[in-house]
Amino acid sequence: MDSSRSLCCILLLVLLGISIQYQCFASEIDADQTALLLVNASEASARKMPDTLFGIFFEEINHAGAGGLWAELVCNRGFESGGSFTPPRIEPWSIIGNNSSVIVSTDLSSCFDRNKVALQVEVLCDNGGANICPDGGVGVYNPGFWGMNIEYGKNYKLVFYVRSDEPINLSVALTSSNGLNKLATKTVVADNVSNWTKVSVLLEAEGTDSNSRLELRSTTKGVIWFDQVSLMPLDTYNGDGFRKDLFGMLKDLKPAFIRFPGGCFVEGEWLKNAFWWNKTIGPWEKRPGHFGDVWGYWTDDGLGHFEFLQLAEDLGALPIWVFNSGISHKEQVDTSDILPFVQDILDGLEFARGAPNSTWGSVRATMGHLEPFDLRYVAIGNEDCNYSKYR
């Protein structure tokens, strides 16, 4: 028994000695060891970097499009904010006047089938009599996205739809945030607007204010309906609707491609609030817009499928269209029901690439782009690999 214990102790001591010796040897090697790295930088060994290595990814998040790159200055231009799944809201539109002079509400009398909400302004005061309107009149104003940036000498195109059973005499103006300083103003007079009428006004700024607002006022008693109120600067890039300053920053990046219209924005928390390309094309007034429930705000989709393709072309970048693959953050369409989604994707490809006499290519041509866009790449969904229905 004693001899066995002695043998075990001897073996442990031997192993300990070997370990210590090895560690010392390893430390000595680490301290003295040198390494030689050979790099063959000859032209013969070079491998060309792909032209498409670097690009940009655009997502409608934090108002990067609506209120950002897209030059529309009016926020909630169609009074549809909230969509069909929540009561319509007029914010950030606000009332000019008090309850004794004006009543503002919404109804479903719009002439546009896909966005039925219209703004009703009932002017209770008048330019004479017992209830005289305050100076300048009453109505509504819109501050845009955190204030409109109006610049001296620039021209802004105001477009709106109006209806009234009586002749109208409106004052349209760009003013300071408190309405006291006028930067541009025009009068709109019409005797017969009993049917919805499109009005276009060009406003030239006589001052600069980065926190401006748009006002629509009247001093004549009666009821006036407004819808689809848009204000855009005339000097967008190439007339395509993109802010020149922000477009220039993107151009300076020299992207080989641009991935659009987003990631989570494409999916939505629920499919009903996803980005559907065919609801974002055609005349801007007829686009229904949608509530981006992932990032929590309404977009009128003035920056739509066509505009994203145009943006890529203007940048000299290849477009990469991210389409919905039947998946939202909370839903998965069974593969047995996926065919309508596939057809929707094929239609979107035809819109971009189809001949001008094809079904969807003709829609693109009508929008002003006769030749097909150079769409070569698509992205199937957005980070969907962990979903069981994704294949």
N, C-alpha and C positions, 0 to 999 in steps of 0.2 A: 504493500500500500504506500509506504514511504517512498519507495523507489519510483512508483508511478507518478506520485506528486512531484518528485524531483525532476522527472523527465518532462512533465508538463510545464514546469517553471522554466526549464532550460529552453524549451521550444518557444515559449512566449518571449523570453529575452532575446532569442535569435531573431524572431520576427520583428520585434520592436527595433532592434539594431538595424535590420535591413531597411525598415521603413524610414528611420531617421537618416540613414545614409542616402536613400533614394531622394528624400526631400532636399537634402543638401545638394545632391548632384543636380536635381531639377532646377534649384534656385540658381546654381552656377551656370547652367545652360541658359536659363532665362536672361541672366545678366549679360552673358557674353554672345548670345546668338544674334546673328544678323540675317536679314532676308533680302532677297533680290527680286524685284518685280520688273519684268520686261514688258514694255508696251510697244506693239508694232503699229506705228502711226503712218505707215506708208499708204500711198493712195491705192495700191493694189489690195490692201487688206480692209479698206474702208467699206462701210455699209451705209448706204444712203438712208437718211431718216425719211419716213413717209411724209408726204405733204399734208396729210390729214392728222398729224400727231397732235397738234394744238388747236383747240377750239373753245367755244363758250357755251354755257348752258343757261338758258333763260327760263325763269319761272315767274308767274304772276304771284308774287309774295311781297308783302310790305309795300304794295302799290308800285311795284317795279314797272308795270305796264300802265294800268289805270292810275293816273296821277304822276307817272314817271316818264318813261320813254315815249308813250303815246301822248300826243300833245293836247288832247281834249282837256279843257279847263273846267268844265262843268261837272260836278260830282252828282250822280243820280239824275242824269239828264231826262230820263223817262218816267221818273217818280215811281219806279218799280222796285226800289230797294227792299229786299226781304223776300222777293219772289212770290210764287203762288202758294208756298207752304207756310208763310207767315203773313200777317196783315201788312199791306203796303205802307211804307213810311216815306215822308217827304224830306227827312233830314239828309243833307245839311241845309236844305232850303228853310228860310225863316220868314216870318211875316213882318211887313212894314205897315205899321198902324196898330190900332187897338180894336176891341170888340164893337165899339160904336161906329167904326169907320170901315171895317173890312172883315169878312169871314172867309177862311181858307179851308178847303177840304178836298178829298179825292173821290172820284167815281170811276165807273168802268165804261166811259163813253168814247174812248179813243178810237180813231179810225184804223188803228193798226191791230190786226187780229192776234198777233203773238205778244203784244204788250198793251193790254186794254186799259191800264190805269191812266187817267188824266187828272190834271190839277184844276180845281174849280175855285176861282177868285170872285167872290161876291162883294162888289164895291157898294157900301151903304151910303157913303157921303157923295157930294156932288160939287160942281164948280160954282154953285149958287144955292140959294135957299137957306133953310134952317140948319142943315147939317153940311157945312162946307168942309171939303177935304183939306187936310194940312198942306202946307207948302210942299210942292213936289209930288204930291199924291200918295196913294197907298198901293200896296202890292206885295211882292215877294223879292227876296234876294238870295243869291247862292255864292258862298265864299270859296267854292272849288275845293281842292285838296289842300287844306292848311293855308288858304289864301292864294289868290291868283296873282301870278307874277306878270304885271303889265309894264311894258317898257316904252319909253317915249319914242314917238315916230313910227312905231310898228302898227301894222294893220291887223285887225282881228275880225273874223267872219262869224257873225251871229246868225244862227238859223233856228227858227222855232215854228211850231204849228199852233194855230190859234183859231178859236171859234167863238162867236157871240151872236145873239139874236138882235143886237143893236150895233150901230156903227161904233168903231173903237178909236180911241185917241190915246196911244201909249207912249210913255217915255222909257227908252231903253238906255242904260248907262253903265259905264265902268267907273266905280268910285273907290275911295279909300274904305277901310274896313268899317268905319263908323258912318259912312255915307255922306260925310260933309264935303269932301273934296272930289270934284268930278274930273275924271281923266279923259272920258269920251262920252258923248251923248248924242242920241238921234231920236226923232219923233216918228212914230209909225201911225199913220191915219188910214183907215179903210172904212168904206161905207157898207160893204156887203161881205161879211165873213160868216154867214149863217151855216155854211159847210166848212169843214176843216180846211184851212188855207195855210200854205207854206210861205213863210216870210223870211227873207234874207236881208241882212243889214251889214254894211261894212263900217267898222268903228276904227278911227285912227286915234291912237293915244297921244294926248297932249301933255302927259306927265309920266313919271315912273313911280311904281309902288309895288313892292313884292308881296303885299298883304291886301290885295284888292278884292272886290266882289262885283258881281253882275246884278243889276237891279232891273225889275220890270214893274213899272208904276202906271197908275191911271188916276185921273181926277174926275172921271165921269161915272155916274151911278149906273150899275148894271152888272150882269154876270158874264165873266170871261173864262174860257177854258184854255189851258195851255198844255202842250205835250212836246216831247222830244226837243228839248232846248239844248243847243250845242254852241260852244264858243271855241274856235280854233284860231291860232295864229296863222297868218298866210305863209310865213317863211319857214315851213317845215321842210325837212330834207327832201329835195327832189319833188316836193308836193305830195309826198306819200304819207304824211301824217306823223312823222317821227320828229321829236325835238332835235334841233340841229346840234345843240351842245352835247347832249347825251349820246346821240348817234355818233358824233365825232370821237367820243371817248371809246366807244365800241370799235369803231373803224381803226383807231390807233393800236388796238390790240392785235390787229391783223389775224383774225381768227380764220382757220381753214374751214370750220364748220360751226353751225349754231344749232343746238338741240332745243326744241320747243314743243309745246307751250309750257312745259314744266314737268314735275314729277308727281308729287301728291296732288297738285292742282288738276292733273289729268284724271286721277282716280276719284277724288272726293271722299269725304267720310261715308257718303251714300251715293249710289250711282245716279240718283236723280239730280245731284248737284255736281256731277263730273263735267269736264269740258267736252262737249260734243261738237265736232268741227262743223257739221252742216247747219248748226244753229248760229254760227258766227260768221256766215257769209251773206252776200247780197247787200242791199242798201242798209246803211247803219240804222235808219229809223225802224226798220222791220226786224231787227235782231232782238230776240226776247231778253238777252242777258241772262245771267244766272248768279246764284249766291255761292261763292266759293267757301263751302263750309269747313274746309281744312284750315284756311287762314282767316276766316271769319269776316269777310266783307263782300259786298256786291260789286260785280263788274258788268258793265253794259256790253262788253265784248266788241267794242269798236276796234280793238286790237284782236282780230280773229285769225282764222286759218289762212285766208288770203294775205292778210297783212304780215303774218309771220313769214310766209314764203317770199313776199316782197322784201321784207327786211333782210333775209338771207341774200337775196339777189343784189340788193343795194350795198351790202357789206362785201360782196364778192366771196361769200362763204357758201359751202354746201349745206342745204337744209337737212336736218334730221328730225323727222316728225315722230313724236312720242304719241302713240294711240292707246286708248283704253282696251284692255284685253278681257273685259268682263269681270273686273275686280275693283272693288272699292276697299276702303279701310275696314269696312264692316260686312261686306258681302262678297260672295263668289258665285258666279253663274256656272251652273253645271255644264260640262262639256257637251252634253246632249242638246243644250239650248244655246250654243255659242254661234250658230249660223248667222243670225241677224247682226252680230258684232263683226263677223268676218265680212259680210256684205257691206257694212258701213265703212270698213277699212278700205275695201276695194273701190267703193265710190269716192272716198277721200283721195285715193291714189289717182283715180281718173280725173278728179277735179284738178289736181296738180300737173299730171303728165299727159292727160288725154288730148286728142285732137280737138280743135275748136268747134267741130261739128258733132262731137260725142255728147252724150247726155249731160255729164257733169263738166266736161271741158268747155261746153258752150256757156255754162254759167260763169266760169272763169273768164272767158272771152268777153262776156257782157260786162264784167267788172273792169275791163280795160286791159287785160293781159292776154292777147291773142295767142302768143306762142306758149308752149308748156314751160313750167318751171323745171329746173334741173334737180328734181328730187330723186336721189339714188339710194338713200338710206332711211330706214325707219327703226324705231325702238319699240319692242313689244312690251307694253306696260312699264311699270316703274318698280324695280326692286321687289318683284312679286314671287321670287323663287321659293319663299317659305310657305306659300299658299298651296293647299293640297290640290286645288283644281288647276293650278298652273302647270303646263307641260311644255 
